[in-house]
Amino acid sequence: MNGPVVVGVDGSKSALGAVEVAARAARQRGVGLHVVHAFIWPAMRVPLGPSPSGPRDGGLRNAAERLLSEAVDHARETEPGIAVTQDLVTGEPLTVLEAQSRDASLVVVGSRGMGGFIGLLVGSTAVHLAAHGRCPVLVVRGDTQAAGPVVVAVDGSPESDAAVGFAFAEASARGAELVAVHAWNTWTERGDDDPGYPENLVDGIDRMRAAEERLLAEALAGHQDRHPDVTVHRRLVENRIRQALIEATEQAQLLVMGARGRGGFTGLLLGSVSQALLHHAHCPVAVVRGDQP
């Protein structure tokens, strides 16, 4: 999709960090940047204009317009060559961002916020945006350094395949190496009555390791052919999934993962694994759904 990069802002420091990342993403994609603020106050039926006894530039609407202008100025300072537009949209944040995602190539949000986007990554709100957004969602947290590889979580599912494709494109656009991580000892989080328990899948650890190596190679093959400029490092790890991914982000500039998966990545954005990554990853996190165009 060649739509703009959309970034949600609320006047917080985290949102300005998201603007920087979104501006760079827009430049890398050769598209415009659309800065959006969800203006929920009209629905609350509160006065929007300045107080009769206060300054003429006071009031909620003027404050919202100022924070939008500040974000736009920051984007243009970060990437002077990109086209930047802005929109003050009446509505609550997730509804606004979900609607914006229909025509966007990427939606970018900060990991902490205030005002219109308060609590964006707390509980069900993050799940909702990742599950229902119509394009990839990039959550800006941790170190936003330009150096380091792009890391992608691989498990062989359709969701993972979409994430792998996105990760290759990002690595190519950024001139970065790609680290593909597949954690294969996922039975540590299962019971021995689970069909995924190793004794129910293979006769031995060697056969299981070989099968997982093939899965990883096959998951990367087609994408690697389309992006021969990207250097790929395969990382087959015997570790719990969340810990393997968190450790992999320590030197990374981006983590890419699917919204759902199979095996160890089942329910990735529905439970403790996603919460661990959103709260403890050392770099921004991109979430890609398998059914996105």
C-alpha positions, 0 to 999 in steps of 0.5 A: 500500500502506498498510503501515508504513514499516520502518527497519533499525537497527544502532546506528550514526549512519547508522541514526539518520539513517535513523530520522529520515527514516523517521519523517517518511515515516511521518507524511507517509503517515499510517502507523506506523513499524516499527523492526527490528534483524536479530539474527544472533548466535543463528545463530552459536551464541554466548552471548547473555546477560551474562557470569557475571563481567560486568554484569547488563545486558551481553551481545549480546541486551541490547545489541540491545534497547538499540539498538532502544530508542534508535532508537524513542526517537529516532523519537518525538522526531523525530515525536511523533505517529506510532505506533512499534513495534519488532522484534528479528528473528533472521536476517541483515539482507537476509533480514530486510528482504526479509521485512519489505518484503512488508507495508511501504509503504517500507523505509528504510536508512542508507548506512553501518552496523555490526553487523547491517547492516554493508556493507549498501550494498557490492556485491551486497547493495544490488543484492539489496535493491533487486531483491528488496524488495517495496516501494520502498527508500529509502537515506539518504545525503547531505543530508537537508534538508527543502527542495529539489525531488524529482528523478526519473530518467525514461526511458519504461520501466515501471520508470521509470513506477513511479518517476515515480508514486512521485516525484509522490506524494512531491512532493505529500506533501512540498509540494515541486516535482518535477524530471524529468530525462531524459538523452538523449545516451546513445550516448556510452556505446555503440558505433556498432553499438548500435541505440540509436546516434543515426545508427541511430535518427534522421536528425539531432540535432533530430529526436532531441531532439524525440523525447526531449522527447515521451518526457519529456512523455508519461511525466509526463502521466498522473501530472501529471493525478493530482497537479495540486498538484505543480509540475513542471520538465522537464529534458532534458539532454545529458550522461552519465546518472550525471553528470546525476543526481548534479548534479541532487541537489545541491539536492534532498531526494530522488532517485527512480529505477527499479530497471531501465530501457531505453536509458541506464538499462539495468541501473541497479542492476547496474553503475557507474551505481548505484554512482556514485549510491549513493556520490555522490548529494547526497541520499537515493535511493529505488529503485522496481521496476516490478512493485511494487504 
